[in-house]
Structure formats: C-alpha cells, structure tokens
Amino acid sequence: MQIHSGGKGLSDGKMTESRFYIIGAGTAGLTAVRYIKKHAPKAYVGIFEAAAHPGGRCRSFYDAKLQCRVDNALHAILKANREALKIRGKGDFVYPAVFYDLKNRKLCRGIFQNYREIALALFNLPLEQTASEILRRSVCELFPFWNARKALFSDNKQSEYFINPQLIYADDITYGKVLKDIEGSGRATKLVFCKDALKLGKGDKVICAMDNFNTARIFGDMPLKHNPIINIHYRTSTPLTLPGGRQVIGVKGGLAQWVAVNGDIVSVIISDAGKYLNDDELAFKVWREVCRIRGTAAAFLPPYRMMKYRRATLCHDAETNARRPGDCRTVFENVFLAGDWTMKNLPCSIEAAALSGKRAAKAALSDK
Ligand SMILES: Cc1cc2nc3c(=O)[nH]c(=O)nc-3n(C[C@H](O)[C@H](O)[C@H](O)COP(=O)(O)OP(=O)(O)OC[C@H]3O[C@@H](n4cnc5c(N)ncnc54)[C@H](O)[C@@H]3O)c2cc1C
C-alpha cells in the first residue's frame, strides 16, 4: 500500500491555510467545495471521486447509441429550491401541474386535480406511504407562494447547470479513487483508498459526500432503504411537440409519469419503479403512451436509452426517515457527512444535496 503524506496542495508549493478533502463529486460534494472556497479562499480543497467523471446522480454525458448529449435522468427543480437555484441560475420556469389523462384522453390541469401524481414525483413514493415530517416540510415550503410551485426542467445540460459551475472551485480532483476506510480514533488520521492511502495532517478535514449505500459501508452501518426511478430517452428522427406546445407534461393513469421533449429527444420518467426493473418491454409500452398523448400512431420504436437507478432516492417512508442522521457529525471530529440522504425530513433532491454540502462545509470550517 502506498501512503502519501500530506496532499497535492502542499507538493505544488502553494501557501495553504488548511486542507479539506471531499469524498464524492456529486452535487453535495461540489457545493461543499464552492462554499469552503468562498469563505476560505486560501484553503486547499481536493476531491476524490470513485467514478471516472463528476456529477454522481445528476449529470449529462454523450450517449454513443443515441449520438447526442443527454442527462442521466430528466430532473426538475422548483422555484422554492433556493440553494439549487444559486448554482443553476436563471431559467424558463414552467407550471408543471398539467397532466394528460390517458384513460379519458384529455388534459387535466391544477395542483388539486393532480396532487397524487405531483407527490409521487416529489417523493418517489405514493403520498400515503411518505413520512409525515417530509410531507409537512414540503407543504410549508412549497405551498405558501404561487411562484414556488413553478419548475425548471433539465434540458440535457445537467452538468452545465449543476456540476461545471462548482467544479472550477476545486484545487484538485482525482477520479477512480474509491474510499474504502477511515482510520483514527477521535480524529481521523488516514483515508484508505483501494490502491493507496492518505495520511491526514493535524488540521485536515474530510467531508464524506457519498451516497448512503457507500457511506454506510465505510462507517459499518446498515444502508437505508432506497426506491428506484427509471428514465428513458428516445431519439426521434424529427423534433416532436407535446399538446399545447408544452415542454413537459405529466401523465395520469400510465406507466410513464412525466414526458419532456427537447428537440428530437423525448425523455420519460417512471418513479417508484421497483416493479418494472426487469421489464424489457417497458420501452415499447411507454412509447405507445407518448404517441397516445401526442395523438399519433406508434408506428415504430425510435432508438432509446433506458437507465434504471435502483438507488435513485431513499424510500421516504417514516421508518427510513427516522433512521436518517440528525446532523453532519460523525464518530471522527474532523469528518463530516454530506449527501441528499443526510437532510432528514427533506426529500432526496438536488436541493437537499446542495443544503447538505453547505451544512457540512460550515461545520468543517468551524472545526479548529
Ligand atoms: C433517475 C433520477 C431522477 C431524479 N430526479 C430528480 C429531480 O427531478 N429533482 C431533484 O431535485 N432531484 C432528482 N433526483 C435526485 C438527485 O439527482 C440527487 O438527490 C442528487 O443528485 C444527489 O446528490 P449527492 O451529491 O447527494 O449524491 P450523488 O450524486 O450520488 O454523489 C455521490 C458521489 O460520491 C461518489 N462516491 C460514492 N462512493 C464513493 C467512494 N467510496 N469513494 C469516492 N467517491 C464515492 C459517487 O461516485 C458520486 O459521484 C433524481 C435522481 C435520479 C437517480
């Protein structure tokens, strides 16, 4: 095992105040980087990321099969998501409570007409099963202001909106670096990776901004229960439109829950998708629904990319919510937790991830 003492921040001869190591380059980790750099510009901030790219569950990439750039999944943020908007900046908000009722073949508008479908999108779980604390907090934050209910959808530029603007703050980022263990007692003294290790200095701080499954493995905890989401992108031969020229439409009574068009890419989201995870006919069935919504015949299936996320979000039921951590502290004084799952009472989302990154960065900055 190769052990590095100190970090790249010292070896390049920079004057540094203290060193912060961020594990995981998802929205939570990158928000922590931005926050630390904003408040301690001279501090060295390095990221270790297991994958070969940044972004985690929220990113875009070039898809060789579809021959275009796509998001890993259609994402929406609400006007109420202030932390997410600080990263994303301005955009064209749309009112998302317009649904196509497949059974009655007509549009159905309004929050109160479609509240079950909206809740499923927000919580990735039917309303009745969602923890009451999560419901209460979401209702308080979303419903007092009309504008807060408007949404901004990703248009296959997720990395440009959420990842790249924060990545620039990091002093270093190492990809393919998988954290396996943290050693020490009281304070963490060593980060153990797959192939090597990093000895931590006295004032060094670590923010673990990994997903719950991987964090639990490192800290020896039982992982929390998760819920899947499926995303399908279809690439059509010509740009398509949805009823009323909408960019996004909700679906009532179908397999699909949201359909979005962006030029010649049609993206479909299926929440709480556990029962479909092995269904290869899904792409066919969902495409037929898209065609019914558009009032056209499903003559043939265009090329598509289906992405199934078994652990897309936590299962937001009461039992799982109760097991989420109350704050970002860990058994190590100098190690802090971030990640959407760490924000008890909030649904796992870009907003929760950004808030968690900010909270962990604040705590790390105040650790002397
Ligand atoms: C299909 C889908 C649809 C979604 N739709 C929406 C939506 O519409 N609106 C919304 O707000 N949110 C949505 N979300 C949720 C949102 O994407 C997540 O809440 C957010 O991206 C989580 O960010 P994070 O930084 O907490 O975690 P992640 O993005 O999971 O980042 C964790 C990072 O840690 C890295 N990592 C893990 N283990 C290790 C290790 N051992 N060593 C080093 N690095 C490690 C991972 O590779 C990853 O890059 C959706 C998610 C999915 C999957």
The ligand as a Tripos MOL2 file, in Angstrom:
@<TRIPOS>MOLECULE
LIG
   53    58     1     0     0
SMALL
NO_CHARGES

@<TRIPOS>ATOM
      1 C1        -33.3560    8.9880  -12.0420 C.3       1 LIG1
      2 C2        -33.2720   10.1230  -11.0640 C.ar      1 LIG1
      3 C3        -34.1490   11.1910  -11.1500 C.ar      1 LIG1
      4 C4        -34.0700   12.2480  -10.2550 C.ar      1 LIG1
      5 N1        -34.9010   13.3320  -10.3770 N.ar      1 LIG1
      6 C5        -34.7150   14.4150   -9.5890 C.ar      1 LIG1
      7 C6        -35.4550   15.6100   -9.8130 C.ar      1 LIG1
      8 O1        -36.2580   15.6980  -10.7250 O.2       1 LIG1
      9 N2        -35.2180   16.6850   -8.9910 N.ar      1 LIG1
     10 C7        -34.2940   16.6380   -7.9810 C.ar      1 LIG1
     11 O2        -34.1150   17.6560   -7.3050 O.2       1 LIG1
     12 N3        -33.5980   15.5150   -7.7380 N.ar      1 LIG1
     13 C8        -33.7810   14.3960   -8.5080 C.ar      1 LIG1
     14 N4        -33.0430   13.2780   -8.3120 N.ar      1 LIG1
     15 C9        -32.1860   13.2030   -7.1180 C.3       1 LIG1
     16 C10       -30.8630   13.9380   -7.3100 C.3       1 LIG1
     17 O3        -30.2270   13.5460   -8.5030 O.3       1 LIG1
     18 C11       -29.9780   13.5650   -6.1310 C.3       1 LIG1
     19 O4        -30.6660   13.8730   -4.9330 O.3       1 LIG1
     20 C12       -28.6430   14.3240   -6.0960 C.3       1 LIG1
     21 O5        -28.0160   14.2830   -7.3500 O.3       1 LIG1
     22 C13       -27.7780   13.6680   -5.0250 C.3       1 LIG1
     23 O6        -26.5210   14.3120   -4.9880 O.3       1 LIG1
     24 P1        -25.4460   13.8210   -3.9180 P.3       1 LIG1
     25 O7        -24.2440   14.6280   -4.1390 O.co2     1 LIG1
     26 O8        -26.0660   13.7930   -2.5830 O.co2     1 LIG1
     27 O9        -25.1570   12.2740   -4.2730 O.3       1 LIG1
     28 P2        -24.5410   11.6280   -5.5910 P.3       1 LIG1
     29 O10       -24.9330   12.4230   -6.7760 O.co2     1 LIG1
     30 O11       -24.9120   10.1930   -5.5560 O.co2     1 LIG1
     31 O12       -22.9630   11.8020   -5.3990 O.3       1 LIG1
     32 C14       -22.1800   10.9190   -4.6380 C.3       1 LIG1
     33 C15       -20.8050   10.8110   -5.2940 C.3       1 LIG1
     34 O13       -19.9610   10.0340   -4.4410 O.3       1 LIG1
     35 C16       -19.1990    9.1540   -5.2330 C.3       1 LIG1
     36 N5        -18.7900    8.0140   -4.3860 N.ar      1 LIG1
     37 C17       -19.5540    7.0200   -3.9010 C.ar      1 LIG1
     38 N6        -18.8110    6.1790   -3.1910 N.ar      1 LIG1
     39 C18       -17.5490    6.6310   -3.2060 C.ar      1 LIG1
     40 C19       -16.3250    6.1860   -2.6180 C.ar      1 LIG1
     41 N7        -16.2580    5.0850   -1.8710 N.pl3     1 LIG1
     42 N8        -15.1960    6.9170   -2.8340 N.ar      1 LIG1
     43 C20       -15.2310    8.0420   -3.5940 C.ar      1 LIG1
     44 N9        -16.3600    8.5150   -4.1690 N.ar      1 LIG1
     45 C21       -17.5060    7.8220   -3.9580 C.ar      1 LIG1
     46 C22       -20.1680    8.7550   -6.3380 C.3       1 LIG1
     47 O14       -19.4790    8.2290   -7.4680 O.3       1 LIG1
     48 C23       -20.8590   10.0810   -6.6310 C.3       1 LIG1
     49 O15       -20.1910   10.8340   -7.6130 O.3       1 LIG1
     50 C24       -33.1030   12.2070   -9.1990 C.ar      1 LIG1
     51 C25       -32.2220   11.1210   -9.1160 C.ar      1 LIG1
     52 C26       -32.2940   10.0990  -10.0270 C.ar      1 LIG1
     53 C27       -31.3220    8.9640   -9.9390 C.3       1 LIG1
@<TRIPOS>BOND
     1     1     2 1
     2     2     3 ar
     3     2    52 ar
     4     3     4 ar
     5     4     5 ar
     6     4    50 ar
     7     5     6 ar
     8     6     7 ar
     9     6    13 1
    10     7     8 2
    11     7     9 ar
    12     9    10 ar
    13    10    11 2
    14    10    12 ar
    15    12    13 ar
    16    13    14 ar
    17    14    15 1
    18    14    50 ar
    19    15    16 1
    20    16    17 1
    21    16    18 1
    22    18    19 1
    23    18    20 1
    24    20    21 1
    25    20    22 1
    26    22    23 1
    27    23    24 1
    28    24    25 2
    29    24    26 1
    30    24    27 1
    31    27    28 1
    32    28    29 2
    33    28    30 1
    34    28    31 1
    35    31    32 1
    36    32    33 1
    37    33    34 1
    38    33    48 1
    39    34    35 1
    40    35    36 1
    41    35    46 1
    42    36    37 ar
    43    36    45 ar
    44    37    38 ar
    45    38    39 ar
    46    39    40 ar
    47    39    45 ar
    48    40    41 1
    49    40    42 ar
    50    42    43 ar
    51    43    44 ar
    52    44    45 ar
    53    46    47 1
    54    46    48 1
    55    48    49 1
    56    50    51 ar
    57    51    52 ar
    58    52    53 1
@<TRIPOS>SUBSTRUCTURE
     1 LIG1         1 GROUP 0 **** ****
